C-alpha cells in the first residue's frame, strides 16, 4: 500500500491532521485548507455520505440540513485516508480498509462570504444559539434517544417526538448510512412511519415537511450532491409505502435511479416495500426486472427475485429460476432484523409465493 501526506485536491497544499470540532451533529473530525476548502474525516470509510454533508454544512456555515446544497455552487472530492498515521492511501489491499477524507470548496460569492469564517466562529455561533434557546446538548441527546428507540423498534414513539421536533428527521437520516448495521435499516423504516404520521390527523398540516425531505433525499442522489444519498432510495420507498396515495407521484423518479449502480439494489428494495402494500403502483417496472435478474451484483439479483415473488409475476418465474443455484450471500432486511441469505434461498421463496398465488 502506498502512503503519502494528504494534499488538498483543489490547491495541492499539504493539509493538517483533522481535529475534533464540536458541531450541531456532535464531534466531527475536520480541518480547513488555506485555499478555503473544508475537509472532514470518516475514519472507518463506512459513513462517507454523512462526512460529505458535514463538510458542506461546515463550508456554508449553515447547519440546516433541509436546505443543504440549495443555491450553493461547490466542488467536492474525497480520497482514501489513514487517520491514525495522517497519510493518504493510493491503493488498498491485503484486507486493509482505509477511511476517507472528504473535501468541499465553495465557489463564487458563497466562497468569498465564507473565507473569513473559521470553524471556531461556527462553534461560537452555534453555542450562543444553544444557550439563548435553552437547547444546550439537546441535539446530541436527541440523536442518542432516537438511537435507543430504534433498538426497540419504537417507531410510533419516534413519530410522536417528530411532531414537535423537526430535527428528528435529520437524526433519522444521519443514522441511516451504514447498511451493514441493523440500526440503519430500522432508521430507514422509522422514516416511513414518521411520514405516515405526518399525513394524518392533526399532523396533516406538516405534510410539507415530508415533501421537503423527499426533495432533499432526491437531491442527495443526484450528481450535484456527489452521490452521497446511499440510503435515500430505501427511505423514499418507506415514505411512499406509508402513504402511497400522497406520494405515488415520485415512484417513477425513484425508479429512474436504477441506472446508477450504487443505488440499484436500494431502488429495487424500495419497489418491493411499496409492492407489498400497493402492487398496482409498481407493475410498470416488470419490463425492466428481466435485466436486473442478470445483474452482476448479487444484492440486485436477490432483491429482484424477492420483488418478483411479492408481485406474484408468473411470467418472470422462469427467469428467476435460473438463479435457483446461486449461492451468493447478501444482506437481507426482514421483520426488523438484518440477516444473511443466499440468492438461491430468496429465489425458492419467491417461486413458492408465485405458485401459491396461482393456486388460489
Residue pairs with C-beta under 8 A, 6 or more apart in sequence:
1 89
1 90
1 91
1 92
1 93
1 94
1 96
2 89
2 90
2 91
3 82
3 85
3 87
3 88
3 89
3 90
4 87
4 88
4 90
5 14
5 86
5 87
5 88
6 14
6 15
6 79
6 81
6 86
6 87
6 88
6 101
7 13
7 14
7 15
7 88
8 14
8 15
8 33
8 35
8 37
8 39
8 103
9 37
9 77
9 79
9 103
10 33
10 35
10 37
10 75
10 77
10 103
10 105
11 33
11 34
11 35
11 37
13 33
13 34
13 35
15 31
15 33
15 39
16 31
17 31
17 83
17 86
18 29
18 30
18 31
18 39
18 40
18 41
18 83
18 101
19 29
19 30
19 31
20 27
20 28
20 29
21 27
21 28
21 29
21 30
21 58
21 119
21 123
22 28
22 123
22 126
23 54
23 57
23 58
23 63
23 122
23 123
23 126
24 63
24 126
24 139
25 54
25 57
25 63
25 139
25 143
25 174
26 139
26 140
26 143
28 40
28 54
28 58
29 40
29 41
29 43
29 83
30 38
30 39
30 40
30 41
30 54
30 55
30 58
30 119
31 38
31 39
32 38
32 39
32 118
32 119
33 39
33 103
35 105
36 105
36 106
36 111
36 114
36 115
37 59
37 103
37 104
37 105
38 55
38 58
38 59
38 103
38 104
38 105
39 55
39 101
39 102
39 103
39 104
40 51
40 52
40 54
40 55
40 58
40 101
40 102
41 51
41 81
41 83
41 99
41 100
41 101
41 102
42 48
42 50
42 51
42 99
42 100
42 101
42 102
43 83
43 99
44 97
44 99
45 80
45 97
45 98
45 99
45 100
46 177
46 178
46 180
47 177
47 178
48 78
48 100
48 102
48 228
49 177
49 220
49 228
49 229
49 230
49 231
50 174
50 177
51 78
51 100
51 102
52 76
52 78
52 102
52 104
52 225
52 226
52 228
53 65
53 68
53 228
55 76
55 102
55 103
55 104
56 68
56 69
56 72
56 74
56 76
56 104
57 63
57 65
57 68
58 104
58 119
58 122
59 74
59 104
59 105
59 106
59 114
60 68
60 72
60 106
60 110
60 114
61 114
61 117
61 121
61 122
61 125
62 68
63 126
65 170
65 173
65 216
66 166
66 170
66 212
66 213
66 216
68 216
69 219
69 220
69 224
69 225
70 219
72 106
72 110
73 106
73 107
73 108
73 110
74 104
74 105
74 106
74 107
74 110
75 104
75 105
75 107
76 102
76 103
76 104
76 105
76 226
77 102
77 103
78 100
78 101
78 102
78 103
79 88
79 89
79 100
79 101
79 103
80 88
80 89
80 90
80 92
80 98
80 99
80 100
80 101
81 87
81 88
81 89
81 98
81 99
81 100
81 101
82 88
82 89
82 98
82 99
83 99
88 101
89 98
92 98
105 111
106 114
127 136
129 135
130 136
130 137
130 138
139 167
139 171
142 165
142 167
142 168
142 171
143 171
143 174
143 175
145 161
146 158
146 161
146 168
146 171
146 172
146 175
146 187
146 190
147 175
147 183
149 155
149 157
149 158
149 190
150 158
150 175
150 183
150 186
150 187
150 190
151 183
151 186
153 186
153 189
153 336
155 189
155 190
155 193
155 194
156 193
156 197
158 168
158 172
158 190
158 193
158 194
159 190
159 193
159 194
159 196
159 197
159 198
160 197
161 168
162 168
162 169
162 194
162 197
162 198
163 197
163 198
163 203
163 206
166 209
168 194
169 191
169 194
169 209
169 213
172 187
172 190
172 191
172 194
173 187
173 191
173 217
173 231
173 235
175 183
175 184
175 187
176 184
176 185
176 187
176 188
176 191
176 231
176 234
176 235
177 184
177 230
177 231
178 184
179 185
179 230
179 231
179 234
179 331
180 331
180 338
181 338
182 333
182 336
182 337
182 338
184 231
185 234
185 333
185 338
186 336
188 231
188 234
188 235
188 238
189 238
189 336
191 213
191 235
191 238
191 239
192 235
192 237
192 238
192 239
192 241
192 242
193 238
193 242
194 210
195 210
195 213
195 238
195 239
195 242
195 243
195 247
196 242
196 243
197 203
198 204
198 206
198 207
198 209
198 210
199 207
199 210
199 242
199 243
199 246
207 246
210 239
210 247
213 239
214 236
214 239
214 247
214 250
217 229
217 232
217 235
217 236
218 229
218 232
218 236
218 250
218 253
219 225
219 229
220 228
220 229
220 232
221 227
221 229
221 232
221 233
221 257
221 260
221 263
227 260
227 262
229 263
230 262
230 263
230 266
231 266
232 263
232 266
233 254
233 257
233 263
233 266
233 267
233 269
233 270
234 266
234 269
234 270
234 273
236 250
236 254
236 270
237 254
237 266
237 269
237 270
237 271
237 272
237 273
237 274
238 270
238 273
239 247
240 247
240 248
240 250
240 251
240 254
240 270
240 274
240 281
241 273
241 274
241 276
241 277
241 278
244 274
244 277
244 278
244 281
248 278
248 281
251 271
251 274
251 281
251 282
252 284
254 267
254 270
254 271
255 267
255 271
255 282
255 284
255 285
255 288
257 263
257 264
257 267
258 264
258 267
258 268
258 288
258 292
261 297
264 292
264 295
264 297
264 300
265 297
265 299
265 300
265 303
268 292
268 300
268 303
268 304
268 307
269 303
269 333
271 282
271 285
271 307
272 303
272 306
272 307
272 310
274 281
274 282
275 281
275 282
275 307
275 310
275 311
276 310
279 310
279 311
279 312
282 307
282 311
283 311
285 307
286 311
286 313
286 315
286 316
289 304
289 307
289 308
289 313
289 316
290 316
290 319
292 300
292 301
292 304
293 301
293 304
293 305
293 308
293 316
293 319
293 320
293 322
293 323
294 301
295 301
295 304
298 326
298 328
298 329
298 330
298 343
299 330
299 331
301 323
301 326
301 328
301 343
302 326
302 328
302 330
302 332
302 341
302 342
302 343
302 346
302 347
303 330
303 346
304 320
305 320
305 323
305 343
305 346
305 347
305 350
306 332
306 346
306 349
306 350
308 316
308 317
308 319
308 320
308 350
308 354
309 320
309 346
309 349
309 350
309 351
309 352
309 353
309 354
310 350
310 353
312 353
312 354
312 357
312 358
313 354
314 354
314 358
317 350
317 351
317 354
320 347
320 350
320 351
321 347
321 351
323 343
323 344
323 347
324 344
324 347
324 348
324 351
325 344
326 342
326 343
326 344
326 347
327 342
327 343
327 344
328 342
328 343
329 340
329 341
329 342
330 340
330 341
330 342
330 343
330 346
331 338
331 339
331 340
332 338
332 339
332 340
332 341
332 346
333 339
